[in-house]
Amino acid sequence: MKDGILIMPLCSTGDRTIRPSDHTAHWVGEEPCDVNGRPLPSLVNRNGQQITCKGIKSNFFFSCHAEKEEFPPAGDYPDYYEKVKHYFDLIAAPALCLEPEAWKLINKPLETEADESPLRYMDTNASRARITSLYDKFKGLKIGIIGLGGTGSYILDLVAKLPVAEIHLFDADEINNHNAFRAPGAMKMADLSKAPKKVDYYASLYDKMHRDIIAHAVMVTTANFAELDQLDYVFLSLDSVAAKCQIAGYLIDKGIPFIDSGMGIGQNPDGKLSGMIHVALGTPDCYQHLSDVMGSADAENDMYASDIQIAELNSLAANLSVIRWKKMLGFYADIRHEPCSFYTTNCNEIDNYESKEI
């Protein structure tokens, strides 16, 4: 007698399961056999180790349809009880036939651990894709987003869907009408009328999904730089070049990696818009490019300091920033290890930064 573990992706909505998405399952253990010790060929689709969830490697992949007569018309499992019961009957029946007392070995309580996830409900998206082990890279991290305008709010929208330990929001401004047109979701008139602080509004909004979002309704200055010391990674998405350069210098001195994003959109003589988005990495070992990318305080008045911001470009800057951050963590493969990249709207190209020759 041997035991094993049956694993399958879970489909749910809220705190309730829904119909299984397919009829397959994974098995950790030896190949199940009939009463004569012969493998069950109708059960196994293929063998060989495959990573399922939390780094667990299965030994076999099962593919077993439900009976059409039992669940017409297609024979799809109506719920997880029927699916698990069907697999259990196939796998355990031979053992119970040979030794009815084997039930006592099977029917034992499961030891469970409390779910300490910062997410308010189960992330079945990662488990369905069988990449839960990659999501472990985010656990325990404390993330800061400085600037909750168009780009920063989209960064929050993406990061709030990850199991990072804490998300700290820094911005002293209030939400006005123009913010509603360059931020994720749809704001109610009642919310706009209250002119709430950006950090308070977004912290409340994404608290529905993530438990630990901390609002700091302040501008980040030399007076409160120390609040950044607790962070593992920072996203810089504020407009002021002078402020960004100051904050970046502090983060480099403290050894805190960050991603800087910026955009400059201008209007051509023909009335059409064109411009550029940049996303730059900053670490103690990789920061020489930042003076070229961010510019100096004089850049506040140049052609790329326009206040034109549009939702699709803000969201693109946020997406590129989060992708670059995930590459830093090893979530995505990274071949080029580019310190900075630029997207230009009129050429529809993404170019990687190349250091200037000295």
N, C-alpha and C positions, 0 to 999 in steps of 0.2 A: 504494500500500500504506500502510495506517495501522494503528496498534495501539491498544489500549484496556485497560481494567482490569475484570475480572469480580469482583463482590463479592456475597457471600451470607452470611447469619447462620450461625454455627457452633454446632452442638449437640455437647456433649461430656459425658463423665462421668469425672472425674479427668483422667488424661492420655491418654484415648482418645476418639476421635470416635464418635458414635452415628448412627443413621439420621437424615438431614435431616428437618426438621420440615415442609418443603413443597417445592414444585417451582420457586420463583421465584428471581430474581437481579437484581442491579443492574448497569448498564454505564456506565462512564465513558469517553466517546469519541464518535466519530461513529457513526451508525446502520449496523450491519452490512448488507452487500449480497450479492447472488448474483453469479455470474460475469459477468452483463451489467450490473452496477452498479445493479440495482434493489433497494430495501430488502426485507428478509425480513419480510413482514407477520405470518407465523405465530409469529415470535419476540417481537415487541414488544407488550407489553400497553398501555403508555402512555409518552409522552415528557414532558419537562419536568424541571427540576432538583429533586432530592430529596436531603436530607442523609442520608448513610448512617452511616459511622463516622469518628471523629476529624475531623469537620467536612468530610469529602470529599463533594462533591456529584455525584451520578450524573446522567447525561443521559437514560437510558432504564431502564424497568422491564420485565424479561423475565418471561414466564410460559410455560414449556414443559414439558409432562408427558412422562414416560418412556412408552415403548411398552408396552402391556399384554401384548403377545405376548412381549416380552423379560423383563418383570418382572411376571408375573401374581400376584394377580388384579386389583389396582387400578392397576398401572402406577406405583407409588411407587418412587422411587430407593432402593435398598437401602443405599447408602453414598455418601460424598462423591466417591469416585473415579468412580463411574458417573455421578453428577450433573454433575461438572465436565467429564468426558470427553464427555458428551452435548452440553453447551453448546459445548465447544471444537470438536467436529466440525461443528456447525452454523455457527459463526462463522468458523472458519479454513479449512474445506474449499474454499470458492470461491477464496481466495487461494492455497492450495497447488495447486489445479487449474490456475490460470493461471501460477503460478510456483513450481515445486517447491522451488527454492532459498530460498523465503521461510522455510522451516523454520529455516534458520540464523539468521534475524533473530529468530525467536520463541524458539528453544531456547537461551536465554542464562541464566546463573546469576542468582539473585536476591540482592541485597545486603540482609542483615538486620542488625538491631541487637539487642544483648542486652536482654532484658526486665528492666528495673529496678523492676518493680512490687513494692510491699511485700506484695502478696497472694501466697500460696503457690501458687495455681492460677488459671487463666484465668477472668476474669469474663465469661462468655458471657451472663449475664443482661442486662447493659447493652447488649451488641452485638445480642442478639435484639430488644430494644426500640428499637434504633437511637438510643440516647441517650448513647453513649460520650463525645461532646464535652462533655456536661454533667458527666460524671465527672472531667473534667480540672480542674474547679474545686477538687477535693479534693487534688490532687497537691501534694506538698511541704509540706502543713500539719502542724503539730505540735499535737496535741490533748491537753488534760489533763482527767481526770475525778477530782474530789475527793469522796470518799465512795463506797465500793463496796458499799453496802447494797442494798436492793431496787431502788430507782430507778437508782442508778449502775451496777449490774450489767446492767440492761436497756439503758442507754445504751451500754455497752461492746458488748453484743451487736449493736447497730445500727451503731455506728461502725466496728467491726472488719470489717464487710463493705464498707468504702469504701477507696479507695487513698490514704488519708492517709499521710504519711511516718512519723509516730510517734504512739503513744498512750501517755500517761503516766498511771499509776494511783497515787492517793494514798489510803492508809487504813492505820491502825495496828492495826486490830482483827483478831481471828481469826474463822473461820467456825464457827458453832454450828448446832445442829439447826434453829432457827427460820429461818436464812438459806435453807435448802434449800426452804422453802415459799413464798418470795417472790423467787425468782431464776430466770432462764431455765435450761432444761435439767433434768437429773435427776442429783443428786449421789449417789455411791456411799457406802455405809456406811463403807467403808474410808477414804474421803477425809475424811468427817466425824470419824471416830475420831482422826485425826491432828491435828485442830483447826488446819489451816494458816492462815497469814495470808491474808486475802481477796485482796490484790493478787497474791500468789504463785500462789494457786490459779487465779484468773481469767486471769492472764497465761499460765500454762501451758495452760489450756483453750483460749484463743483463739489461741495460738501455732500451732495446727493450721491456721489460716486466714490469719493476719496475722503477718508476720515481726517487726515492730518494736513490741512492746508492752513497756514498761519499768515495772517494779514499784518503788514507793517505799513501803516499809512504815513510814510515819511519819505523824503528825498534822501538818497544815500549820499552822504558827505563825509568829510574827514572826521566830523564829530561823532558819527555812528558806524564807521568802518568796521569796528570790532564785532558788530552783529553778524558780519559775514564769515567770521572765523570758524563757526560751527558747520559751515556748508562744505559739501564734497565737490559739487559742480555748480557753476553759475551761468545763467543766460543773460547777456547784456542786450537789451532791446529798447534802449532809451535814445532820444533824439540828440541830446546835447553831446557834441564831440568832446568838449572840454571835460565834462563830467565822466564820460566813458573812459577817457585817457587816464584820469585820476584813479578811477575804480580799477581799471585794468592793471595799473602799476601796483596798486595795493595787493590785488589778487596774485600777481606774479611774485611779489615779495613773500607772500604767505604760502606760496606753493599750491594755490587753489586753481584747478583748471577751469576755463570758461570758454563759452562760444559767444562771439560778438556777431550781431547781424545789423545790417543797415540797408537803406534803399534811398535812391534819389531819382525822382520822376519829374521831368520837365515837359513843357509844351513847345512843340515845334512851330515854326512860322505858319505851317499849313493847319495848325490846330490840333494835330495828332500828338499823342503822348509817347515819349520814349524815355528810357532810363535804365538803371542798373540796380541789382541786388547783390550784396556781398555777404558771405558767411565766413568768419575767420575763427580759427582755433587759437587759444592762448594758453600756454603752459610755461613753467619756469625754463624749459628747454627749447621752447619754440615760441618766440615772441618778436623776433627782429622784423618780421613782415608787418606788424601791426601799425607802425608809424606810416607806412605806405597806404595801408588799407583804411585806417580810421582818419588819417590826416591830422592836421593841427587844429588848434582852437580857431584859426582863421577860416577853417573850412565851414564854420557856421554860416558864412555869408556867400559861399560859392554856389555854383549852379546846381550842385547836388544837395543843397540844404533846403530844397523846396518842401513845402508842407503837404504836397500832393501824396495821398496814400489811398490805395484801393484794395478792397478786401482780398481779391485773388492774388495780388502781389504780396500783401501782408501774410496771407496763409502760406504762400510759396516760400517766403523767407523763413517762416516758422518751421515748415516741413524740412527744408534744407538744413536748418540749424539742428533739429532733433535727429535727423539722419546722421549728421556729422558727429553728434554726441554719441549716438548708438554705435558708430564705428569706433569711437574712442574706447568704448566699453567692451568691444568684441562681439556685439550683437550682430552686426553686419560685417562681411568680409571687407577688407581695406587693402587694396593693392597699391594705390598711389600715395597714401598718407599725406594728402595735400593739406598745407596749413591754411589755405584760403581758396575759395572759389567765387566766381562772378557769373551772374545770369544777366544777359542783356535782352531787353524786351524786343527791340527792333530786329535783332539777328536770331532770336530764339536759340541762343547758345549758352552753354555752361562751360566756362574756361577755368582751369586751375591756375593758381598763382605761381609764378616763377620768380625766384630771387633775382634782383638786379645785379649785374656784374659790377664789381668794385674796380 
